[in-house]
Each structure stands twice: as C-alpha cells, then as structure tokens.
C-alpha cells in the first residue's frame, strides 16, 4: 500500500521564491526511501498537486514541513489517502 498526499493550490506567484527549499525537502524524503514521486497536475491552479509516499507518517511529516505549505503556495488544506497500488504488466 502507498499513501497519496493531495494538495490544494494556494498562491502560485510565491512558488519561485520557495521552489529550491521545496525541491530540497522532496529530495530528502526521496533519498530516505519515503517519497516515490511528486508534482503538480497539468492544471495546477485548479487541480493542485500530489505526492506518493511509502507511509502515512511520511506523507504527513512531509506536508507539515513543506516550504510550499508553510509559505502559502499550497493552501492549508491537504489530505492523505490510502492507495492500493496495482501493478499492471
């Protein structure tokens, strides 16, 4: 099982100011083996972004410390959902 973090987009004009810190935060979680993938949806302003983690705890820890969350690029609203990953050959 994996855990999907869903973000609602906030003020995207702030993103460039916090992109480097957000990327470093993501890289740290990836190097620890906790973050599988992350990124915005094609229409990020309307649809937000998502990230896939190996545990709920990792997803929540990531969101609570994410510079995008802390600085309003992402609205205060985020959620974690369990995802029953299925591999299709």
KOLGU-4560 file (N, C-alpha, C; in nm, 3 decimals, padded with zeros to 5 digits):
<recs>
<n_xx: 00.083 n_yy: -00.117 n_zz: 00.000 ca_xx: 00.000 ca_yy: 00.000 ca_zz: 00.000 c_xx: 00.088 c_yy: 00.124 c_zz: 00.000 mol: A seq: 1 type: UNK>
<n_xx: 00.043 n_yy: 00.225 n_zz: -00.070 ca_xx: 00.109 ca_yy: 00.355 ca_zz: -00.073 c_xx: 00.012 c_yy: 00.460 c_zz: -00.018 mol: A seq: 2 type: UNK>
<n_xx: 00.062 n_yy: 00.580 n_zz: 00.001 ca_xx: -00.017 ca_yy: 00.688 ca_zz: 00.056 c_xx: 00.000 c_yy: 00.810 c_zz: -00.033 mol: A seq: 3 type: UNK>
<n_xx: -00.113 n_yy: 00.866 n_zz: -00.077 ca_xx: -00.112 ca_yy: 00.980 ca_zz: -00.168 c_xx: -00.146 c_yy: 01.107 c_zz: -00.091 mol: A seq: 4 type: UNK>
<n_xx: -00.059 n_yy: 01.204 n_zz: -00.102 ca_xx: -00.080 ca_yy: 01.336 ca_zz: -00.045 c_xx: -00.138 c_yy: 01.424 c_zz: -00.154 mol: A seq: 5 type: UNK>
<n_xx: -00.253 n_yy: 01.482 n_zz: -00.129 ca_xx: -00.317 ca_yy: 01.572 ca_zz: -00.225 c_xx: -00.314 c_yy: 01.713 c_zz: -00.170 mol: A seq: 6 type: UNK>
<n_xx: -00.268 n_yy: 01.805 n_zz: -00.252 ca_xx: -00.256 ca_yy: 01.946 ca_zz: -00.216 c_xx: -00.358 c_yy: 02.028 c_zz: -00.294 mol: A seq: 7 type: UNK>
<n_xx: -00.414 n_yy: 02.129 n_zz: -00.229 ca_xx: -00.491 ca_yy: 02.232 ca_zz: -00.299 c_xx: -00.398 c_yy: 02.351 c_zz: -00.319 mol: A seq: 8 type: UNK>
<n_xx: -00.399 n_yy: 02.405 n_zz: -00.438 ca_xx: -00.310 ca_yy: 02.515 ca_zz: -00.472 c_xx: -00.351 c_yy: 02.644 c_zz: -00.402 mol: A seq: 9 type: UNK>
<n_xx: -00.251 n_yy: 02.716 n_zz: -00.354 ca_xx: -00.272 ca_yy: 02.847 ca_zz: -00.294 c_xx: -00.224 c_yy: 02.954 c_zz: -00.389 mol: A seq: 10 type: UNK>
<n_xx: -00.130 n_yy: 03.035 n_zz: -00.344 ca_xx: -00.078 ca_yy: 03.146 ca_zz: -00.422 c_xx: 00.045 c_yy: 03.101 c_zz: -00.502 mol: A seq: 11 type: UNK>
<n_xx: 00.024 n_yy: 03.063 n_zz: -00.627 ca_xx: 00.134 ca_yy: 03.013 ca_zz: -00.710 c_xx: 00.238 c_yy: 03.120 c_zz: -00.742 mol: A seq: 12 type: UNK>
<n_xx: 00.204 n_yy: 03.247 n_zz: -00.725 ca_xx: 00.304 ca_yy: 03.351 ca_zz: -00.751 c_xx: 00.419 c_yy: 03.343 c_zz: -00.650 mol: A seq: 13 type: UNK>
<n_xx: 00.396 n_yy: 03.277 n_zz: -00.537 ca_xx: 00.500 ca_yy: 03.260 ca_zz: -00.435 c_xx: 00.592 c_yy: 03.140 c_zz: -00.465 mol: A seq: 14 type: UNK>
<n_xx: 00.553 n_yy: 03.056 n_zz: -00.557 ca_xx: 00.628 ca_yy: 02.932 ca_zz: -00.584 c_xx: 00.776 c_yy: 02.956 c_zz: -00.617 mol: A seq: 15 type: UNK>
<n_xx: 00.809 n_yy: 03.050 n_zz: -00.706 ca_xx: 00.951 ca_yy: 03.068 ca_zz: -00.739 c_xx: 01.038 c_yy: 03.101 c_zz: -00.617 mol: A seq: 16 type: UNK>
<n_xx: 00.982 n_yy: 03.171 n_zz: -00.521 ca_xx: 01.058 ca_yy: 03.209 ca_zz: -00.401 c_xx: 01.093 c_yy: 03.089 c_zz: -00.313 mol: A seq: 17 type: UNK>
<n_xx: 01.011 n_yy: 02.985 n_zz: -00.320 ca_xx: 01.026 ca_yy: 02.872 ca_zz: -00.230 c_xx: 01.056 c_yy: 02.740 c_zz: -00.302 mol: A seq: 18 type: UNK>
<n_xx: 01.076 n_yy: 02.747 n_zz: -00.435 ca_xx: 01.098 ca_yy: 02.626 ca_zz: -00.515 c_xx: 01.223 c_yy: 02.549 c_zz: -00.471 mol: A seq: 19 type: UNK>
<n_xx: 01.333 n_yy: 02.617 n_zz: -00.448 ca_xx: 01.457 ca_yy: 02.548 ca_zz: -00.411 c_xx: 01.441 c_yy: 02.474 c_zz: -00.279 mol: A seq: 20 type: UNK>
<n_xx: 01.380 n_yy: 02.538 n_zz: -00.180 ca_xx: 01.360 ca_yy: 02.474 ca_zz: -00.050 c_xx: 01.261 c_yy: 02.357 c_zz: -00.061 mol: A seq: 21 type: UNK>
<n_xx: 01.156 n_yy: 02.375 n_zz: -00.141 ca_xx: 01.057 ca_yy: 02.268 ca_zz: -00.164 c_xx: 01.124 c_yy: 02.147 c_zz: -00.231 mol: A seq: 22 type: UNK>
<n_xx: 01.207 n_yy: 02.173 n_zz: -00.331 ca_xx: 01.277 ca_yy: 02.065 ca_zz: -00.402 c_xx: 01.375 c_yy: 01.993 c_zz: -00.309 mol: A seq: 23 type: UNK>
<n_xx: 01.446 n_yy: 02.067 n_zz: -00.226 ca_xx: 01.539 ca_yy: 02.005 ca_zz: -00.131 c_xx: 01.463 c_yy: 01.919 c_zz: -00.031 mol: A seq: 24 type: UNK>
<n_xx: 01.348 n_yy: 01.965 n_zz: 00.011 ca_xx: 01.262 ca_yy: 01.889 ca_zz: 00.104 c_xx: 01.220 c_yy: 01.757 c_zz: 00.037 mol: A seq: 25 type: UNK>
<n_xx: 01.178 n_yy: 01.765 n_zz: -00.088 ca_xx: 01.139 ca_yy: 01.645 ca_zz: -00.162 c_xx: 01.256 c_yy: 01.551 c_zz: -00.181 mol: A seq: 26 type: UNK>
<n_xx: 01.371 n_yy: 01.604 n_zz: -00.215 ca_xx: 01.490 ca_yy: 01.521 ca_zz: -00.237 c_xx: 01.527 c_yy: 01.446 c_zz: -00.110 mol: A seq: 27 type: UNK>
<n_xx: 01.518 n_yy: 01.513 n_zz: 00.005 ca_xx: 01.549 ca_yy: 01.448 ca_zz: 00.133 c_xx: 01.458 c_yy: 01.327 c_zz: 00.156 mol: A seq: 28 type: UNK>
<n_xx: 01.328 n_yy: 01.344 n_zz: 00.133 ca_xx: 01.234 ca_yy: 01.234 ca_zz: 00.154 c_xx: 01.257 c_yy: 01.121 c_zz: 00.053 mol: A seq: 29 type: UNK>
<n_xx: 01.292 n_yy: 01.159 n_zz: -00.070 ca_xx: 01.320 ca_yy: 01.059 ca_zz: -00.173 c_xx: 01.445 c_yy: 00.978 c_zz: -00.136 mol: A seq: 30 type: UNK>
<n_xx: 01.549 n_yy: 01.046 n_zz: -00.092 ca_xx: 01.673 ca_yy: 00.977 ca_zz: -00.054 c_xx: 01.654 c_yy: 00.886 c_zz: 00.066 mol: A seq: 31 type: UNK>
<n_xx: 01.559 n_yy: 00.919 n_zz: 00.151 ca_xx: 01.528 ca_yy: 00.834 ca_zz: 00.267 c_xx: 01.438 c_yy: 00.716 c_zz: 00.228 mol: A seq: 32 type: UNK>
<n_xx: 01.398 n_yy: 00.709 n_zz: 00.101 ca_xx: 01.315 ca_yy: 00.600 ca_zz: 00.053 c_xx: 01.169 c_yy: 00.615 c_zz: 00.088 mol: A seq: 33 type: UNK>
<n_xx: 01.125 n_yy: 00.736 n_zz: 00.122 ca_xx: 00.988 ca_yy: 00.759 ca_zz: 00.166 c_xx: 00.898 c_yy: 00.819 c_zz: 00.059 mol: A seq: 34 type: UNK>
<n_xx: 00.957 n_yy: 00.894 n_zz: -00.033 ca_xx: 00.882 ca_yy: 00.962 ca_zz: -00.139 c_xx: 00.907 c_yy: 00.891 c_zz: -00.271 mol: A seq: 35 type: UNK>
<n_xx: 00.800 n_yy: 00.843 n_zz: -00.333 ca_xx: 00.809 ca_yy: 00.772 ca_zz: -00.460 c_xx: 00.811 c_yy: 00.870 c_zz: -00.576 mol: A seq: 36 type: UNK>
<n_xx: 00.717 n_yy: 00.965 n_zz: -00.576 ca_xx: 00.706 ca_yy: 01.064 ca_zz: -00.684 c_xx: 00.618 c_yy: 01.178 c_zz: -00.635 mol: A seq: 37 type: UNK>
<n_xx: 00.639 n_yy: 01.297 n_zz: -00.695 ca_xx: 00.552 ca_yy: 01.410 ca_zz: -00.664 c_xx: 00.553 c_yy: 01.512 c_zz: -00.775 mol: A seq: 38 type: UNK>
<n_xx: 00.450 n_yy: 01.595 n_zz: -00.777 ca_xx: 00.444 ca_yy: 01.701 ca_zz: -00.877 c_xx: 00.304 c_yy: 01.754 c_zz: -00.892 mol: A seq: 39 type: UNK>
<n_xx: 00.291 n_yy: 01.865 n_zz: -00.965 ca_xx: 00.161 ca_yy: 01.926 ca_zz: -00.987 c_xx: 00.084 c_yy: 01.855 c_zz: -01.098 mol: A seq: 40 type: UNK>
<n_xx: -00.047 n_yy: 01.870 n_zz: -01.094 ca_xx: -00.129 ca_yy: 01.827 ca_zz: -01.207 c_xx: -00.110 c_yy: 01.930 c_zz: -01.318 mol: A seq: 41 type: UNK>
<n_xx: -00.145 n_yy: 01.894 n_zz: -01.441 ca_xx: -00.124 ca_yy: 01.982 ca_zz: -01.556 c_xx: -00.189 c_yy: 02.118 c_zz: -01.536 mol: A seq: 42 type: UNK>
<n_xx: -00.305 n_yy: 02.121 n_zz: -01.474 ca_xx: -00.374 ca_yy: 02.246 ca_zz: -01.444 c_xx: -00.364 c_yy: 02.270 c_zz: -01.294 mol: A seq: 43 type: UNK>
<n_xx: -00.244 n_yy: 02.299 n_zz: -01.246 ca_xx: -00.216 ca_yy: 02.308 ca_zz: -01.103 c_xx: -00.303 c_yy: 02.411 c_zz: -01.032 mol: A seq: 44 type: UNK>
<n_xx: -00.331 n_yy: 02.522 n_zz: -01.097 ca_xx: -00.412 ca_yy: 02.626 ca_zz: -01.032 c_xx: -00.548 c_yy: 02.572 c_zz: -00.992 mol: A seq: 45 type: UNK>
<n_xx: -00.607 n_yy: 02.488 n_zz: -01.075 ca_xx: -00.740 ca_yy: 02.432 ca_zz: -01.048 c_xx: -00.735 c_yy: 02.297 c_zz: -00.978 mol: A seq: 46 type: UNK>
<n_xx: -00.634 n_yy: 02.217 n_zz: -01.009 ca_xx: -00.633 ca_yy: 02.077 ca_zz: -00.964 c_xx: -00.531 c_yy: 02.047 c_zz: -00.856 mol: A seq: 47 type: UNK>
<n_xx: -00.436 n_yy: 02.136 n_zz: -00.831 ca_xx: -00.339 ca_yy: 02.115 ca_zz: -00.725 c_xx: -00.226 c_yy: 02.022 c_zz: -00.764 mol: A seq: 48 type: UNK>
<n_xx: -00.180 n_yy: 01.945 n_zz: -00.667 ca_xx: -00.065 ca_yy: 01.857 ca_zz: -00.686 c_xx: -00.081 c_yy: 01.732 c_zz: -00.601 mol: A seq: 49 type: UNK>
<n_xx: 00.006 n_yy: 01.636 n_zz: -00.626 ca_xx: 00.002 ca_yy: 01.513 ca_zz: -00.546 c_xx: 00.142 c_yy: 01.459 c_zz: -00.527 mol: A seq: 50 type: UNK>
<n_xx: 00.155 n_yy: 01.373 n_zz: -00.425 ca_xx: 00.280 ca_yy: 01.304 ca_zz: -00.398 c_xx: 00.246 c_yy: 01.165 c_zz: -00.348 mol: A seq: 51 type: UNK>
<n_xx: 00.332 n_yy: 01.069 n_zz: -00.377 ca_xx: 00.311 ca_yy: 00.930 ca_zz: -00.336 c_xx: 00.421 c_yy: 00.891 c_zz: -00.238 mol: A seq: 52 type: UNK>
<n_xx: 00.379 n_yy: 00.840 n_zz: -00.123 ca_xx: 00.471 ca_yy: 00.804 ca_zz: -00.015 c_xx: 00.456 c_yy: 00.658 c_zz: 00.023 mol: A seq: 53 type: UNK>
<n_xx: 00.555 n_yy: 00.609 n_zz: 00.093 ca_xx: 00.554 ca_yy: 00.470 ca_zz: 00.139 c_xx: 00.480 c_yy: 00.452 c_zz: 00.271 mol: A seq: 54 type: UNK>
<n_xx: 00.451 n_yy: 00.562 n_zz: 00.342 ca_xx: 00.376 ca_yy: 00.551 ca_zz: 00.468 c_xx: 00.295 c_yy: 00.678 c_zz: 00.491 mol: A seq: 55 type: UNK>
<n_xx: 00.190 n_yy: 00.665 n_zz: 00.568 ca_xx: 00.108 ca_yy: 00.781 ca_zz: 00.605 c_xx: 00.191 c_yy: 00.879 c_zz: 00.687 mol: A seq: 56 type: UNK>
<n_xx: 00.270 n_yy: 00.826 n_zz: 00.778 ca_xx: 00.353 ca_yy: 00.910 ca_zz: 00.863 c_xx: 00.446 c_yy: 00.997 c_zz: 00.778 mol: A seq: 57 type: UNK>
<n_xx: 00.508 n_yy: 00.939 n_zz: 00.676 ca_xx: 00.598 ca_yy: 01.014 ca_zz: 00.588 c_xx: 00.523 c_yy: 01.124 c_zz: 00.514 mol: A seq: 58 type: UNK>
<n_xx: 00.403 n_yy: 01.093 n_zz: 00.464 ca_xx: 00.323 ca_yy: 01.191 ca_zz: 00.391 c_xx: 00.287 c_yy: 01.309 c_zz: 00.481 mol: A seq: 59 type: UNK>
<n_xx: 00.245 n_yy: 01.279 n_zz: 00.603 ca_xx: 00.207 ca_yy: 01.385 ca_zz: 00.696 c_xx: 00.327 c_yy: 01.467 c_zz: 00.740 mol: A seq: 60 type: UNK>
<n_xx: 00.439 n_yy: 01.400 n_zz: 00.765 ca_xx: 00.562 ca_yy: 01.470 ca_zz: 00.802 c_xx: 00.607 c_yy: 01.563 c_zz: 00.689 mol: A seq: 61 type: UNK>
<n_xx: 00.601 n_yy: 01.513 n_zz: 00.567 ca_xx: 00.639 ca_yy: 01.594 ca_zz: 00.452 c_xx: 00.552 c_yy: 01.719 c_zz: 00.443 mol: A seq: 62 type: UNK>
<n_xx: 00.420 n_yy: 01.702 n_zz: 00.450 ca_xx: 00.329 ca_yy: 01.815 ca_zz: 00.436 c_xx: 00.350 c_yy: 01.918 c_zz: 00.546 mol: A seq: 63 type: UNK>
<n_xx: 00.368 n_yy: 01.873 n_zz: 00.668 ca_xx: 00.383 ca_yy: 01.967 ca_zz: 00.780 c_xx: 00.511 c_yy: 02.051 c_zz: 00.769 mol: A seq: 64 type: UNK>
<n_xx: 00.614 n_yy: 01.997 n_zz: 00.700 ca_xx: 00.739 ca_yy: 02.070 ca_zz: 00.688 c_xx: 00.767 c_yy: 02.126 c_zz: 00.550 mol: A seq: 65 type: UNK>
<n_xx: 00.673 n_yy: 02.109 n_zz: 00.458 ca_xx: 00.695 ca_yy: 02.154 ca_zz: 00.320 c_xx: 00.695 c_yy: 02.306 c_zz: 00.310 mol: A seq: 66 type: UNK>
<n_xx: 00.803 n_yy: 02.365 n_zz: 00.257 ca_xx: 00.806 ca_yy: 02.510 ca_zz: 00.240 c_xx: 00.689 c_yy: 02.565 c_zz: 00.157 mol: A seq: 67 type: UNK>
<n_xx: 00.635 n_yy: 02.487 n_zz: 00.066 ca_xx: 00.518 ca_yy: 02.533 ca_zz: -00.009 c_xx: 00.396 c_yy: 02.544 c_zz: 00.082 mol: A seq: 68 type: UNK>
<n_xx: 00.379 n_yy: 02.453 n_zz: 00.175 ca_xx: 00.269 ca_yy: 02.461 ca_zz: 00.270 c_xx: 00.292 c_yy: 02.577 c_zz: 00.368 mol: A seq: 69 type: UNK>
<n_xx: 00.412 n_yy: 02.584 n_zz: 00.420 ca_xx: 00.445 ca_yy: 02.683 ca_zz: 00.522 c_xx: 00.438 c_yy: 02.828 c_zz: 00.471 mol: A seq: 70 type: UNK>
<n_xx: 00.452 n_yy: 02.844 n_zz: 00.339 ca_xx: 00.456 ca_yy: 02.978 ca_zz: 00.281 c_xx: 00.339 c_yy: 03.012 c_zz: 00.189 mol: A seq: 71 type: UNK>
<n_xx: 00.233 n_yy: 02.933 n_zz: 00.193 ca_xx: 00.111 ca_yy: 02.967 ca_zz: 00.122 c_xx: 00.104 c_yy: 02.931 c_zz: -00.025 mol: A seq: 72 type: UNK>
<n_xx: 00.205 n_yy: 02.864 n_zz: -00.078 ca_xx: 00.196 ca_yy: 02.818 ca_zz: -00.217 c_xx: 00.087 c_yy: 02.711 c_zz: -00.227 mol: A seq: 73 type: UNK>
<n_xx: 00.079 n_yy: 02.631 n_zz: -00.123 ca_xx: -00.028 ca_yy: 02.533 ca_zz: -00.106 c_xx: -00.121 c_yy: 02.589 c_zz: 00.001 mol: A seq: 74 type: UNK>
<n_xx: -00.251 n_yy: 02.577 n_zz: -00.022 ca_xx: -00.345 ca_yy: 02.620 ca_zz: 00.080 c_xx: -00.327 c_yy: 02.533 c_zz: 00.203 mol: A seq: 75 type: UNK>
<n_xx: -00.380 n_yy: 02.576 n_zz: 00.315 ca_xx: -00.371 ca_yy: 02.499 ca_zz: 00.437 c_xx: -00.435 c_yy: 02.363 c_zz: 00.426 mol: A seq: 76 type: UNK>
<n_xx: -00.513 n_yy: 02.342 n_zz: 00.321 ca_xx: -00.586 ca_yy: 02.217 ca_zz: 00.305 c_xx: -00.504 c_yy: 02.115 c_zz: 00.226 mol: A seq: 77 type: UNK>
<n_xx: -00.473 n_yy: 02.006 n_zz: 00.291 ca_xx: -00.410 ca_yy: 01.892 ca_zz: 00.225 c_xx: -00.467 c_yy: 01.767 c_zz: 00.289 mol: A seq: 78 type: UNK>
<n_xx: -00.460 n_yy: 01.657 n_zz: 00.218 ca_xx: -00.512 ca_yy: 01.532 ca_zz: 00.272 c_xx: -00.427 c_yy: 01.415 c_zz: 00.226 mol: A seq: 79 type: UNK>
<n_xx: -00.430 n_yy: 01.309 n_zz: 00.305 ca_xx: -00.358 ca_yy: 01.186 ca_zz: 00.272 c_xx: -00.462 c_yy: 01.077 c_zz: 00.253 mol: A seq: 80 type: UNK>
<n_xx: -00.448 n_yy: 01.004 n_zz: 00.145 ca_xx: -00.539 ca_yy: 00.891 ca_zz: 00.115 c_xx: -00.458 c_yy: 00.764 c_zz: 00.096 mol: A seq: 81 type: UNK>
<n_xx: -00.513 n_yy: 00.655 n_zz: 00.145 ca_xx: -00.451 ca_yy: 00.524 ca_zz: 00.120 c_xx: -00.474 c_yy: 00.488 c_zz: -00.025 mol: A seq: 82 type: UNK>
<n_xx: -00.372 n_yy: 00.432 n_zz: -00.087 ca_xx: -00.381 ca_yy: 00.394 ca_zz: -00.228 c_xx: -00.339 c_yy: 00.249 c_zz: -00.241 mol: A seq: 83 type: UNK>
<n_xx: -00.428 n_yy: 00.169 n_zz: -00.293 ca_xx: -00.400 ca_yy: 00.027 ca_zz: -00.315 c_xx: -00.334 c_yy: 00.012 c_zz: -00.451 mol: A seq: 84 type: UNK>
<n_xx: -00.205 n_yy: 00.026 n_zz: -00.452 ca_xx: -00.127 ca_yy: 00.021 ca_zz: -00.574 c_xx: -00.144 c_yy: -00.114 c_zz: -00.643 mol: A seq: 85 type: UNK>
<n_xx: -00.168 n_yy: -00.109 n_zz: -00.772 ca_xx: -00.180 ca_yy: -00.231 ca_zz: -00.853 c_xx: -00.083 c_yy: -00.221 c_zz: -00.969 mol: A seq: 86 type: UNK>
<n_xx: -00.002 n_yy: -00.322 n_zz: -00.985 ca_xx: 00.092 ca_yy: -00.323 ca_zz: -01.095 c_xx: 00.029 c_yy: -00.397 c_zz: -01.213 mol: A seq: 87 type: UNK>
<n_xx: 00.026 n_yy: -00.334 n_zz: -01.327 ca_xx: -00.026 ca_yy: -00.397 ca_zz: -01.448 c_xx: 00.089 c_yy: -00.413 c_zz: -01.546 mol: A seq: 88 type: UNK>
<n_xx: 00.123 n_yy: -00.536 n_zz: -01.583 ca_xx: 00.235 ca_yy: -00.559 ca_zz: -01.674 c_xx: 00.209 c_yy: -00.506 c_zz: -01.814 mol: A seq: 89 type: UNK>
</recs>
